[in-house]
Amino acid sequence: MRALREKISRLILLNTIILMVIESGCHRPVTSPYMKELFGLINISVCNMRPSPAHNTELISQALMGTPVKILKHQHGWHLIQTPDSYIGWVDSEAIKTMTQTEFDTWKTSERIIYIKKSGDIYDNATTRNVISDIVTGSIINVTGEEKDFYQVVLPDGRTGSVDKNDAVGFEEWISAVRPIEENLKKCSESFTGIPYLWGGTSVKAFDCSGFVQTVYYLNGVILARDASLQFRHGINISKEGYPDSLRTGDLLFFGPVRNGIPWPTHVGMYIGDTEFIHASGMVKVNSLDSTRTNFSRGRRDSFLGVRRIIGAEPGKGLQLISNHDWYK
């Protein structure tokens, strides 16, 4: 299933390139009123990404408010975008604030906050507190000032409001300090216990398996590849025979069939110690591969493929520090 979504993403990119060549001719650059708008910011709390420009197509991923994206194409009220993890999909144009390169560069040096509470609201001001938008953890918004116990903020589409100071921290302060530490990864992952499963979900409203571990690592300063099949390609390879003695909290456990001798990852979870791993399967929950435990999962034990360690792995494509990603700063 994960591999299928990866193929869909590749097909989207290939079809886009073909269409751009057809529209522009073999020797002419593409001409479009949107060509100057190379980047954008998500301006709703959670933006749904789809394999084609239609609401009745599959949900393949999501992007949070303030996520910087590259705009690849515009078509009939939809934008084809690329997110910082290199994932590609179509989104409703109203969910995007398009930006020129100059505007985008200005945003990268602007004063911003990152929302760290699980979820909440943005108010019109600190006095009346009328809700103008919901917001979820990991969202990034611009700060224009402070009023009492609130940050005064402006959303990507120009709406102004207020966010409780206790629910956010300065982005530069956060990005300089955040690191994937075992204790923090475990605490973060367990705070999402019980959140429902959703195919394509990457926010605290609902997760799929790879979206869950991707969100946990994002909130600890690391951008992982989107799908389990892609995540399996990165990090330090730890033999599955090392379970549980050689594993550390934060290691990613992969599950799926073996086809023609080749592992085919379709599910991923994160090890949290004491033989247990946390994952999104029906909901975010904890299971074990130890048959003596009450939360033992026979199905996961029988489909266990291997482990990838993120902590200490060499950063690169598919495993990037937010602090080193040039879309953020």
SVG drawing of the C-alpha trace seen along z (x, -y; Angstrom):
<svg xmlns="http://www.w3.org/2000/svg" viewBox="-16 -44 42 60">
<polyline fill="none" stroke="black" stroke-width="0.4" points="0.0,0.0 2.8,-2.4 4.7,-1.4 1.6,-2.1 1.4,-5.7 5.1,-6.2 4.4,-5.1 1.4,-7.6 3.7,-10.4 6.3,-9.6 3.5,-9.4 2.3,-12.8 5.7,-14.3 6.2,-12.5 2.9,-13.6 3.5,-17.2 6.8,-17.3 5.2,-15.9 2.3,-18.4 4.7,-21.3 6.7,-20.2 3.5,-19.8 2.2,-23.2 5.5,-25.0 6.8,-23.2 10.2,-21.5 12.2,-24.7 10.1,-27.3 9.9,-28.0 6.6,-27.5 4.6,-30.8 2.0,-31.2 0.7,-34.0 1.8,-31.8 5.4,-31.3 6.6,-34.2 4.9,-32.5 7.4,-29.8 6.7,-29.2 3.8,-29.3 2.7,-28.8 -0.2,-26.6 -2.8,-29.0 -5.2,-26.5 -4.6,-24.3 -4.3,-21.1 -4.2,-21.0 -5.1,-17.8 -2.9,-16.6 -4.3,-14.5 -3.0,-12.6 -5.1,-14.6 -6.8,-18.0 -10.2,-16.8 -11.7,-16.5 -13.1,-13.1 -9.6,-11.5 -7.5,-9.7 -5.9,-11.5 -2.1,-10.9 -0.7,-13.3 -1.2,-16.6 0.6,-19.8 0.3,-22.1 -0.3,-25.8 2.9,-27.7 4.6,-24.9 6.7,-26.2 6.0,-24.5 7.2,-24.7 4.5,-25.3 5.0,-23.2 1.8,-23.8 -1.6,-25.5 -4.7,-24.1 -8.4,-25.1 -8.3,-26.1 -5.7,-23.6 -1.9,-23.8 0.5,-21.0 3.0,-21.4 6.1,-19.8 6.5,-19.8 9.8,-20.0 10.0,-16.2 9.9,-16.2 6.4,-14.8 4.2,-15.9 0.5,-16.3 -2.5,-18.5 -4.1,-20.9 -7.0,-23.3 -5.6,-26.8 -7.5,-28.5 -5.3,-26.5 -2.1,-28.2 -0.7,-31.7 1.5,-32.0 4.7,-33.9 7.5,-35.2 11.1,-34.3 11.6,-37.7 8.5,-37.3 9.6,-33.8 13.1,-35.0 11.6,-37.7 9.4,-35.1 12.5,-33.0 14.0,-35.9 10.8,-37.1 9.9,-36.7 7.8,-33.5 6.5,-31.2 5.9,-27.4 2.8,-26.1 3.7,-23.4 0.3,-22.6 -1.5,-19.6 -4.2,-21.7 -6.1,-24.9 -7.5,-28.1 -6.3,-31.4 -8.4,-34.3 -9.1,-37.7 -7.6,-39.5 -6.7,-38.9 -9.9,-40.6 -12.9,-39.3 -11.3,-36.0 -13.4,-35.2 -12.0,-32.2 -10.6,-32.9 -9.0,-29.5 -8.0,-26.3 -4.3,-25.4 -2.3,-22.2 1.1,-21.4 3.9,-22.1 2.2,-25.0 4.4,-28.1 3.0,-31.6 4.4,-35.2 4.5,-37.4 3.8,-41.1 3.8,-41.9 2.6,-41.0 -0.5,-41.9 -0.8,-40.7 -0.2,-37.0 -0.7,-36.6 1.4,-36.8 -0.1,-39.0 0.1,-37.0 -0.6,-37.2 -1.6,-34.1 -0.2,-33.5 -3.4,-34.8 -3.3,-38.1 -5.7,-37.3 -4.6,-38.7 -5.1,-37.2 -3.7,-36.2 -2.1,-33.1 -1.6,-32.2 2.1,-32.6 2.0,-29.3 1.1,-27.4 4.0,-28.5 7.7,-29.4 9.9,-31.5 10.8,-29.6 14.4,-30.6 14.7,-29.6 13.0,-26.3 15.0,-25.4 18.3,-26.1 17.5,-23.9 15.4,-21.0 17.1,-17.7 15.9,-14.1 16.6,-12.8 15.2,-9.4 13.3,-10.7 11.7,-13.5 10.7,-11.2 9.0,-8.8 7.2,-11.5 6.0,-13.1 4.8,-9.9 2.9,-8.8 1.1,-12.2 -0.7,-11.2 -2.0,-7.9 -5.6,-7.2 -5.6,-9.6 -7.5,-7.8 -5.9,-6.3 -6.5,-8.0 -4.9,-7.0 -2.8,-10.0 -3.0,-11.7 0.0,-13.6 -1.5,-15.8 -2.7,-15.4 -6.3,-15.3 -5.5,-11.8 -2.5,-9.8 -1.4,-7.0 1.5,-4.9 4.3,-6.8 2.6,-10.1 2.7,-9.4 6.4,-8.7 7.1,-11.6 5.2,-14.0 7.0,-12.8 10.4,-13.3 9.4,-16.7 8.4,-18.0 11.9,-16.9 13.7,-18.7 13.9,-16.1 12.1,-15.8 11.7,-12.1 10.6,-10.8 6.9,-10.5 6.0,-6.8 7.2,-3.7 8.7,-2.3 10.8,-5.5 11.7,-5.7 13.0,-2.2 15.8,-3.4 17.3,-5.9 18.9,-5.7 21.3,-3.2 20.4,0.4 19.8,2.5 19.3,6.2 15.9,7.4 17.6,10.2 18.9,7.5 15.3,7.0 15.0,6.1 18.5,6.0 20.1,3.9 17.3,1.4 17.1,-2.1 14.1,-4.3 13.4,-6.2 14.4,-3.4 11.9,-2.7 10.4,0.8 9.2,1.8 6.7,4.5 5.4,6.0 5.8,9.0 8.9,10.2 8.5,10.6 11.1,12.5 13.5,12.1 13.0,8.3 11.5,6.6 8.3,4.7 7.6,2.3 3.9,1.4 3.9,0.3 6.1,-1.4 6.2,-2.1 8.7,-3.5 10.4,-1.6 9.9,-3.0 11.8,-0.5 11.0,2.7 10.1,4.7 7.3,2.2 6.7,0.0 4.1,-2.7 2.4,-3.0 -0.8,-4.2 -2.9,-1.1 -6.6,-1.8 -5.4,-4.4 -2.1,-5.4 -1.3,-2.5 1.5,-0.5 2.2,3.1 5.0,5.6 6.7,8.4 7.3,10.3 4.7,13.2 4.7,13.1 3.3,9.6 -0.4,8.8 0.0,6.3 1.7,8.8 0.9,8.5 1.4,11.8 0.7,10.2 3.4,7.6 5.9,10.2 5.3,12.4 5.7,9.4 8.7,7.8 11.2,6.7 13.9,4.7 14.9,1.6 16.3,-1.8 18.0,-4.1 17.5,-7.8 19.4,-9.2 23.1,-9.4 22.4,-8.8 24.0,-10.9 21.6,-13.6 20.6,-13.7 17.7,-13.3 15.0,-11.5 16.5,-12.4 17.0,-16.2 17.4,-18.5 14.9,-21.3 17.7,-23.7 19.6,-22.8 16.6,-22.9 16.9,-26.0 13.1,-26.4 12.9,-27.3 15.7,-29.7"/>
</svg>
